[in-house]
Amino acid sequence: MSNTTVPNAPQANSDSMVGYVLGPFFLITLVGVVVAVGGPASPSSASHV
């Protein structure tokens, strides 16, 4: 029982840290790619005017 709980505790902590860091990082990267490509999210690219 103890053997199964020991490796499980650090695993959950590591997973939480990775998600907390990758969460905003992935969002910023996605936004940067969209802006660089010139997607519909960028108001600067107004081809209508």
mmCIF file as Biopython writes it, N, C-alpha, C and O atoms, coordinates in Angstrom:
data_model
#
loop_
_atom_site.group_PDB
_atom_site.id
_atom_site.type_symbol
_atom_site.label_atom_id
_atom_site.label_alt_id
_atom_site.label_comp_id
_atom_site.label_asym_id
_atom_site.label_entity_id
_atom_site.label_seq_id
_atom_site.pdbx_PDB_ins_code
_atom_site.Cartn_x
_atom_site.Cartn_y
_atom_site.Cartn_z
_atom_site.occupancy
_atom_site.B_iso_or_equiv
_atom_site.auth_seq_id
_atom_site.auth_asym_id
_atom_site.pdbx_PDB_model_num
ATOM 1   N N  . MET A ? 1  ? 0.839   -1.202 0.000   1.0 0.0 1  A 1 
ATOM 2   C CA . MET A ? 1  ? 0.000   0.000  0.000   1.0 0.0 1  A 1 
ATOM 3   C C  . MET A ? 1  ? 0.875   1.254  0.000   1.0 0.0 1  A 1 
ATOM 4   O O  . MET A ? 1  ? 0.669   2.189  -0.775  1.0 0.0 1  A 1 
ATOM 5   N N  . SER A ? 2  ? 1.851   1.235  0.893   1.0 0.0 2  A 1 
ATOM 6   C CA . SER A ? 2  ? 2.723   2.414  0.995   1.0 0.0 2  A 1 
ATOM 7   C C  . SER A ? 2  ? 3.497   2.605  -0.304  1.0 0.0 2  A 1 
ATOM 8   O O  . SER A ? 2  ? 3.754   3.732  -0.730  1.0 0.0 2  A 1 
ATOM 9   N N  . ASN A ? 3  ? 3.864   1.489  -0.926  1.0 0.0 3  A 1 
ATOM 10  C CA . ASN A ? 3  ? 4.644   1.562  -2.161  1.0 0.0 3  A 1 
ATOM 11  C C  . ASN A ? 3  ? 3.859   2.244  -3.277  1.0 0.0 3  A 1 
ATOM 12  O O  . ASN A ? 3  ? 4.438   2.939  -4.112  1.0 0.0 3  A 1 
ATOM 13  N N  . THR A ? 4  ? 2.547   2.049  -3.292  1.0 0.0 4  A 1 
ATOM 14  C CA . THR A ? 4  ? 1.732   2.626  -4.372  1.0 0.0 4  A 1 
ATOM 15  C C  . THR A ? 4  ? 1.443   4.096  -4.119  1.0 0.0 4  A 1 
ATOM 16  O O  . THR A ? 4  ? 1.206   4.855  -5.059  1.0 0.0 4  A 1 
ATOM 17  N N  . THR A ? 5  ? 1.461   4.506  -2.842  1.0 0.0 5  A 1 
ATOM 18  C CA . THR A ? 5  ? 1.143   5.904  -2.520  1.0 0.0 5  A 1 
ATOM 19  C C  . THR A ? 5  ? 2.367   6.806  -2.665  1.0 0.0 5  A 1 
ATOM 20  O O  . THR A ? 5  ? 2.231   7.999  -2.938  1.0 0.0 5  A 1 
ATOM 21  N N  . VAL A ? 6  ? 3.550   6.245  -2.484  1.0 0.0 6  A 1 
ATOM 22  C CA . VAL A ? 6  ? 4.771   7.064  -2.552  1.0 0.0 6  A 1 
ATOM 23  C C  . VAL A ? 6  ? 5.003   7.632  -3.954  1.0 0.0 6  A 1 
ATOM 24  O O  . VAL A ? 6  ? 5.174   8.843  -4.098  1.0 0.0 6  A 1 
ATOM 25  N N  . PRO A ? 7  ? 5.015   6.785  -4.995  1.0 0.0 7  A 1 
ATOM 26  C CA . PRO A ? 7  ? 5.274   7.308  -6.346  1.0 0.0 7  A 1 
ATOM 27  C C  . PRO A ? 7  ? 4.092   8.097  -6.907  1.0 0.0 7  A 1 
ATOM 28  O O  . PRO A ? 7  ? 4.238   8.837  -7.880  1.0 0.0 7  A 1 
ATOM 29  N N  . ASN A ? 8  ? 2.921   7.933  -6.290  1.0 0.0 8  A 1 
ATOM 30  C CA . ASN A ? 8  ? 1.736   8.619  -6.793  1.0 0.0 8  A 1 
ATOM 31  C C  . ASN A ? 8  ? 1.724   10.079 -6.350  1.0 0.0 8  A 1 
ATOM 32  O O  . ASN A ? 8  ? 1.252   10.948 -7.083  1.0 0.0 8  A 1 
ATOM 33  N N  . ALA A ? 9  ? 2.242   10.350 -5.154  1.0 0.0 9  A 1 
ATOM 34  C CA . ALA A ? 9  ? 2.215   11.717 -4.619  1.0 0.0 9  A 1 
ATOM 35  C C  . ALA A ? 9  ? 3.053   12.672 -5.476  1.0 0.0 9  A 1 
ATOM 36  O O  . ALA A ? 9  ? 2.546   13.711 -5.902  1.0 0.0 9  A 1 
ATOM 37  N N  . PRO A ? 10 ? 4.328   12.341 -5.737  1.0 0.0 10 A 1 
ATOM 38  C CA . PRO A ? 10 ? 5.165   13.258 -6.540  1.0 0.0 10 A 1 
ATOM 39  C C  . PRO A ? 10 ? 4.682   13.362 -7.980  1.0 0.0 10 A 1 
ATOM 40  O O  . PRO A ? 10 ? 4.863   14.389 -8.633  1.0 0.0 10 A 1 
ATOM 41  N N  . GLN A ? 11 ? 4.066   12.292 -8.468  1.0 0.0 11 A 1 
ATOM 42  C CA . GLN A ? 11 ? 3.587   12.303 -9.851  1.0 0.0 11 A 1 
ATOM 43  C C  . GLN A ? 11 ? 2.497   13.364 -10.015 1.0 0.0 11 A 1 
ATOM 44  O O  . GLN A ? 11 ? 2.504   14.132 -10.978 1.0 0.0 11 A 1 
ATOM 45  N N  . ALA A ? 12 ? 1.561   13.396 -9.062  1.0 0.0 12 A 1 
ATOM 46  C CA . ALA A ? 12 ? 0.453   14.353 -9.148  1.0 0.0 12 A 1 
ATOM 47  C C  . ALA A ? 12 ? 0.998   15.773 -9.036  1.0 0.0 12 A 1 
ATOM 48  O O  . ALA A ? 12 ? 0.540   16.678 -9.733  1.0 0.0 12 A 1 
ATOM 49  N N  . ASN A ? 13 ? 1.982   15.963 -8.153  1.0 0.0 13 A 1 
ATOM 50  C CA . ASN A ? 13 ? 2.558   17.298 -7.962  1.0 0.0 13 A 1 
ATOM 51  C C  . ASN A ? 13 ? 3.258   17.750 -9.238  1.0 0.0 13 A 1 
ATOM 52  O O  . ASN A ? 13 ? 3.124   18.900 -9.654  1.0 0.0 13 A 1 
ATOM 53  N N  . SER A ? 14 ? 4.000   16.841 -9.851  1.0 0.0 14 A 1 
ATOM 54  C CA . SER A ? 14 ? 4.726   17.186 -11.079 1.0 0.0 14 A 1 
ATOM 55  C C  . SER A ? 14 ? 3.738   17.514 -12.191 1.0 0.0 14 A 1 
ATOM 56  O O  . SER A ? 14 ? 3.944   18.455 -12.957 1.0 0.0 14 A 1 
ATOM 57  N N  . ASP A ? 15 ? 2.669   16.734 -12.275 1.0 0.0 15 A 1 
ATOM 58  C CA . ASP A ? 15 ? 1.672   16.951 -13.329 1.0 0.0 15 A 1 
ATOM 59  C C  . ASP A ? 15 ? 1.019   18.318 -13.158 1.0 0.0 15 A 1 
ATOM 60  O O  . ASP A ? 15 ? 0.766   19.027 -14.132 1.0 0.0 15 A 1 
ATOM 61  N N  . SER A ? 16 ? 0.751   18.677 -11.901 1.0 0.0 16 A 1 
ATOM 62  C CA . SER A ? 16 ? 0.100   19.968 -11.637 1.0 0.0 16 A 1 
ATOM 63  C C  . SER A ? 16 ? 1.024   21.111 -12.047 1.0 0.0 16 A 1 
ATOM 64  O O  . SER A ? 16 ? 0.576   22.103 -12.623 1.0 0.0 16 A 1 
ATOM 65  N N  . MET A ? 17 ? 2.304   20.968 -11.750 1.0 0.0 17 A 1 
ATOM 66  C CA . MET A ? 17 ? 3.270   22.020 -12.095 1.0 0.0 17 A 1 
ATOM 67  C C  . MET A ? 17 ? 3.395   22.149 -13.614 1.0 0.0 17 A 1 
ATOM 68  O O  . MET A ? 17 ? 3.438   23.257 -14.148 1.0 0.0 17 A 1 
ATOM 69  N N  . VAL A ? 18 ? 3.452   21.017 -14.297 1.0 0.0 18 A 1 
ATOM 70  C CA . VAL A ? 18 ? 3.595   21.039 -15.755 1.0 0.0 18 A 1 
ATOM 71  C C  . VAL A ? 18 ? 2.393   21.715 -16.391 1.0 0.0 18 A 1 
ATOM 72  O O  . VAL A ? 18 ? 2.546   22.542 -17.290 1.0 0.0 18 A 1 
ATOM 73  N N  . GLY A ? 19 ? 1.200   21.369 -15.930 1.0 0.0 19 A 1 
ATOM 74  C CA . GLY A ? 19 ? -0.013  21.970 -16.483 1.0 0.0 19 A 1 
ATOM 75  C C  . GLY A ? 19 ? -0.076  23.453 -16.191 1.0 0.0 19 A 1 
ATOM 76  O O  . GLY A ? 19 ? -0.513  24.243 -17.028 1.0 0.0 19 A 1 
ATOM 77  N N  . TYR A ? 20 ? 0.366   23.834 -14.988 1.0 0.0 20 A 1 
ATOM 78  C CA . TYR A ? 20 ? 0.321   25.251 -14.603 1.0 0.0 20 A 1 
ATOM 79  C C  . TYR A ? 20 ? 1.285   26.074 -15.457 1.0 0.0 20 A 1 
ATOM 80  O O  . TYR A ? 20 ? 1.025   27.241 -15.750 1.0 0.0 20 A 1 
ATOM 81  N N  . VAL A ? 21 ? 2.399   25.457 -15.852 1.0 0.0 21 A 1 
ATOM 82  C CA . VAL A ? 21 ? 3.392   26.180 -16.663 1.0 0.0 21 A 1 
ATOM 83  C C  . VAL A ? 21 ? 3.049   26.108 -18.149 1.0 0.0 21 A 1 
ATOM 84  O O  . VAL A ? 21 ? 3.166   27.096 -18.874 1.0 0.0 21 A 1 
ATOM 85  N N  . LEU A ? 22 ? 2.623   24.920 -18.591 1.0 0.0 22 A 1 
ATOM 86  C CA . LEU A ? 22 ? 2.310   24.745 -20.018 1.0 0.0 22 A 1 
ATOM 87  C C  . LEU A ? 22 ? 1.006   25.430 -20.396 1.0 0.0 22 A 1 
ATOM 88  O O  . LEU A ? 22 ? 0.823   25.824 -21.547 1.0 0.0 22 A 1 
ATOM 89  N N  . GLY A ? 23 ? 0.098   25.574 -19.433 1.0 0.0 23 A 1 
ATOM 90  C CA . GLY A ? 23 ? -1.190  26.220 -19.709 1.0 0.0 23 A 1 
ATOM 91  C C  . GLY A ? 23 ? -1.025  27.582 -20.355 1.0 0.0 23 A 1 
ATOM 92  O O  . GLY A ? 23 ? -1.350  27.751 -21.530 1.0 0.0 23 A 1 
ATOM 93  N N  . PRO A ? 24 ? -0.524  28.559 -19.604 1.0 0.0 24 A 1 
ATOM 94  C CA . PRO A ? 24 ? -0.357  29.914 -20.156 1.0 0.0 24 A 1 
ATOM 95  C C  . PRO A ? 24 ? 0.670   29.955 -21.284 1.0 0.0 24 A 1 
ATOM 96  O O  . PRO A ? 24 ? 0.524   30.732 -22.228 1.0 0.0 24 A 1 
ATOM 97  N N  . PHE A ? 25 ? 1.705   29.126 -21.193 1.0 0.0 25 A 1 
ATOM 98  C CA . PHE A ? 25 ? 2.743   29.121 -22.234 1.0 0.0 25 A 1 
ATOM 99  C C  . PHE A ? 25 ? 2.147   28.729 -23.581 1.0 0.0 25 A 1 
ATOM 100 O O  . PHE A ? 25 ? 2.441   29.347 -24.604 1.0 0.0 25 A 1 
ATOM 101 N N  . PHE A ? 26 ? 1.300   27.688 -23.570 1.0 0.0 26 A 1 
ATOM 102 C CA . PHE A ? 26 ? 0.677   27.217 -24.815 1.0 0.0 26 A 1 
ATOM 103 C C  . PHE A ? 26 ? -0.263  28.283 -25.370 1.0 0.0 26 A 1 
ATOM 104 O O  . PHE A ? 26 ? -0.338  28.488 -26.582 1.0 0.0 26 A 1 
ATOM 105 N N  . LEU A ? 27 ? -0.983  28.963 -24.465 1.0 0.0 27 A 1 
ATOM 106 C CA . LEU A ? 27 ? -1.926  30.009 -24.904 1.0 0.0 27 A 1 
ATOM 107 C C  . LEU A ? 27 ? -1.165  31.142 -25.572 1.0 0.0 27 A 1 
ATOM 108 O O  . LEU A ? 27 ? -1.555  31.616 -26.639 1.0 0.0 27 A 1 
ATOM 109 N N  . ILE A ? 28 ? -0.078  31.577 -24.941 1.0 0.0 28 A 1 
ATOM 110 C CA . ILE A ? 28 ? 0.713   32.690 -25.495 1.0 0.0 28 A 1 
ATOM 111 C C  . ILE A ? 28 ? 1.298   32.290 -26.849 1.0 0.0 28 A 1 
ATOM 112 O O  . ILE A ? 28 ? 1.314   33.083 -27.791 1.0 0.0 28 A 1 
ATOM 113 N N  . THR A ? 29 ? 1.776   31.050 -26.930 1.0 0.0 29 A 1 
ATOM 114 C CA . THR A ? 29 ? 2.352   30.580 -28.197 1.0 0.0 29 A 1 
ATOM 115 C C  . THR A ? 29 ? 1.295   30.547 -29.292 1.0 0.0 29 A 1 
ATOM 116 O O  . THR A ? 29 ? 1.551   30.949 -30.427 1.0 0.0 29 A 1 
ATOM 117 N N  . LEU A ? 30 ? 0.106   30.066 -28.946 1.0 0.0 30 A 1 
ATOM 118 C CA . LEU A ? 30 ? -0.972  29.980 -29.934 1.0 0.0 30 A 1 
ATOM 119 C C  . LEU A ? 30 ? -1.345  31.373 -30.426 1.0 0.0 30 A 1 
ATOM 120 O O  . LEU A ? 30 ? -1.503  31.593 -31.627 1.0 0.0 30 A 1 
ATOM 121 N N  . VAL A ? 31 ? -1.485  32.314 -29.488 1.0 0.0 31 A 1 
ATOM 122 C CA . VAL A ? 31 ? -1.839  33.693 -29.867 1.0 0.0 31 A 1 
ATOM 123 C C  . VAL A ? 31 ? -0.740  34.286 -30.744 1.0 0.0 31 A 1 
ATOM 124 O O  . VAL A ? 31 ? -1.030  34.963 -31.731 1.0 0.0 31 A 1 
ATOM 125 N N  . GLY A ? 32 ? 0.507   34.036 -30.392 1.0 0.0 32 A 1 
ATOM 126 C CA . GLY A ? 32 ? 1.623   34.570 -31.177 1.0 0.0 32 A 1 
ATOM 127 C C  . GLY A ? 32 ? 1.612   34.030 -32.596 1.0 0.0 32 A 1 
ATOM 128 O O  . GLY A ? 32 ? 1.869   34.772 -33.544 1.0 0.0 32 A 1 
ATOM 129 N N  . VAL A ? 33 ? 1.321   32.755 -32.750 1.0 0.0 33 A 1 
ATOM 130 C CA . VAL A ? 33 ? 1.274   32.154 -34.095 1.0 0.0 33 A 1 
ATOM 131 C C  . VAL A ? 33 ? 0.134   32.765 -34.898 1.0 0.0 33 A 1 
ATOM 132 O O  . VAL A ? 33 ? 0.302   33.081 -36.076 1.0 0.0 33 A 1 
ATOM 133 N N  . VAL A ? 34 ? -1.020  32.932 -34.268 1.0 0.0 34 A 1 
ATOM 134 C CA . VAL A ? 34 ? -2.187  33.494 -34.969 1.0 0.0 34 A 1 
ATOM 135 C C  . VAL A ? 34 ? -1.888  34.919 -35.422 1.0 0.0 34 A 1 
ATOM 136 O O  . VAL A ? 34 ? -2.209  35.296 -36.550 1.0 0.0 34 A 1 
ATOM 137 N N  . VAL A ? 35 ? -1.280  35.702 -34.552 1.0 0.0 35 A 1 
ATOM 138 C CA . VAL A ? 35 ? -0.963  37.096 -34.902 1.0 0.0 35 A 1 
ATOM 139 C C  . VAL A ? 35 ? 0.100   37.133 -36.002 1.0 0.0 35 A 1 
ATOM 140 O O  . VAL A ? 35 ? 0.022   37.949 -36.921 1.0 0.0 35 A 1 
ATOM 141 N N  . ALA A ? 36 ? 1.096   36.242 -35.901 1.0 0.0 36 A 1 
ATOM 142 C CA . ALA A ? 36 ? 2.168   36.217 -36.906 1.0 0.0 36 A 1 
ATOM 143 C C  . ALA A ? 36 ? 1.609   35.833 -38.276 1.0 0.0 36 A 1 
ATOM 144 O O  . ALA A ? 36 ? 1.988   36.414 -39.293 1.0 0.0 36 A 1 
ATOM 145 N N  . VAL A ? 37 ? 0.720   34.866 -38.293 1.0 0.0 37 A 1 
ATOM 146 C CA . VAL A ? 37 ? 0.127   34.426 -39.564 1.0 0.0 37 A 1 
ATOM 147 C C  . VAL A ? 37 ? -0.857  35.469 -40.077 1.0 0.0 37 A 1 
ATOM 148 O O  . VAL A ? 37 ? -1.075  35.583 -41.283 1.0 0.0 37 A 1 
ATOM 149 N N  . GLY A ? 38 ? -1.446  36.226 -39.166 1.0 0.0 38 A 1 
ATOM 150 C CA . GLY A ? 38 ? -2.408  37.255 -39.574 1.0 0.0 38 A 1 
ATOM 151 C C  . GLY A ? 38 ? -3.809  36.687 -39.664 1.0 0.0 38 A 1 
ATOM 152 O O  . GLY A ? 38 ? -4.502  36.866 -40.666 1.0 0.0 38 A 1 
ATOM 153 N N  . GLY A ? 39 ? -4.224  35.994 -38.601 1.0 0.0 39 A 1 
ATOM 154 C CA . GLY A ? 39 ? -5.555  35.387 -38.584 1.0 0.0 39 A 1 
ATOM 155 C C  . GLY A ? 39 ? -6.645  36.426 -38.364 1.0 0.0 39 A 1 
ATOM 156 O O  . GLY A ? 39 ? -6.364  37.623 -38.312 1.0 0.0 39 A 1 
ATOM 157 N N  . PRO A ? 40 ? -7.900  35.968 -38.233 1.0 0.0 40 A 1 
ATOM 158 C CA . PRO A ? 40 ? -9.041  36.872 -38.030 1.0 0.0 40 A 1 
ATOM 159 C C  . PRO A ? 40 ? -9.030  37.496 -36.643 1.0 0.0 40 A 1 
ATOM 160 O O  . PRO A ? 40 ? -9.810  38.409 -36.372 1.0 0.0 40 A 1 
ATOM 161 N N  . ALA A ? 41 ? -8.155  37.016 -35.758 1.0 0.0 41 A 1 
ATOM 162 C CA . ALA A ? 41 ? -8.106  37.541 -34.396 1.0 0.0 41 A 1 
ATOM 163 C C  . ALA A ? 41 ? -7.341  38.864 -34.353 1.0 0.0 41 A 1 
ATOM 164 O O  . ALA A ? 41 ? -7.455  39.612 -33.382 1.0 0.0 41 A 1 
ATOM 165 N N  . SER A ? 42 ? -6.564  39.160 -35.397 1.0 0.0 42 A 1 
ATOM 166 C CA . SER A ? 42 ? -5.784  40.403 -35.400 1.0 0.0 42 A 1 
ATOM 167 C C  . SER A ? 42 ? -6.561  41.517 -36.103 1.0 0.0 42 A 1 
ATOM 168 O O  . SER A ? 42 ? -6.789  41.438 -37.310 1.0 0.0 42 A 1 
ATOM 169 N N  . PRO A ? 43 ? -6.971  42.556 -35.364 1.0 0.0 43 A 1 
ATOM 170 C CA . PRO A ? 43 ? -7.728  43.674 -35.948 1.0 0.0 43 A 1 
ATOM 171 C C  . PRO A ? 43 ? -6.843  44.557 -36.828 1.0 0.0 43 A 1 
ATOM 172 O O  . PRO A ? 43 ? -7.353  45.330 -37.639 1.0 0.0 43 A 1 
ATOM 173 N N  . SER A ? 44 ? -5.524  44.449 -36.675 1.0 0.0 44 A 1 
ATOM 174 C CA . SER A ? 44 ? -4.613  45.278 -37.476 1.0 0.0 44 A 1 
ATOM 175 C C  . SER A ? 44 ? -4.745  44.924 -38.957 1.0 0.0 44 A 1 
ATOM 176 O O  . SER A ? 44 ? -4.642  45.789 -39.827 1.0 0.0 44 A 1 
ATOM 177 N N  . SER A ? 45 ? -4.974  43.644 -39.226 1.0 0.0 45 A 1 
ATOM 178 C CA . SER A ? 45 ? -5.090  43.185 -40.611 1.0 0.0 45 A 1 
ATOM 179 C C  . SER A ? 45 ? -6.498  43.478 -41.137 1.0 0.0 45 A 1 
ATOM 180 O O  . SER A ? 45 ? -7.302  42.558 -41.287 1.0 0.0 45 A 1 
ATOM 181 N N  . ALA A ? 46 ? -6.797  44.732 -41.413 1.0 0.0 46 A 1 
ATOM 182 C CA . ALA A ? 46 ? -8.132  45.095 -41.910 1.0 0.0 46 A 1 
ATOM 183 C C  . ALA A ? 46 ? -8.082  45.216 -43.431 1.0 0.0 46 A 1 
ATOM 184 O O  . ALA A ? 46 ? -7.860  46.299 -43.972 1.0 0.0 46 A 1 
ATOM 185 N N  . SER A ? 47 ? -8.292  44.093 -44.110 1.0 0.0 47 A 1 
ATOM 186 C CA . SER A ? 47 ? -8.241  44.106 -45.579 1.0 0.0 47 A 1 
ATOM 187 C C  . SER A ? 47 ? -9.540  44.671 -46.158 1.0 0.0 47 A 1 
ATOM 188 O O  . SER A ? 47 ? -9.635  44.908 -47.362 1.0 0.0 47 A 1 
ATOM 189 N N  . HIS A ? 48 ? -10.534 44.884 -45.300 1.0 0.0 48 A 1 
ATOM 190 C CA . HIS A ? 48 ? -11.827 45.403 -45.777 1.0 0.0 48 A 1 
ATOM 191 C C  . HIS A ? 48 ? -11.705 46.877 -46.121 1.0 0.0 48 A 1 
ATOM 192 O O  . HIS A ? 48 ? -12.340 47.368 -47.055 1.0 0.0 48 A 1 
ATOM 193 N N  . VAL A ? 49 ? -10.876 47.576 -45.351 1.0 0.0 49 A 1 
ATOM 194 C CA . VAL A ? 49 ? -10.759 49.031 -45.575 1.0 0.0 49 A 1 
ATOM 195 C C  . VAL A ? 49 ? -9.768  49.280 -46.698 1.0 0.0 49 A 1 
ATOM 196 O O  . VAL A ? 49 ? -9.515  50.431 -47.054 1.0 0.0 49 A 1 
#
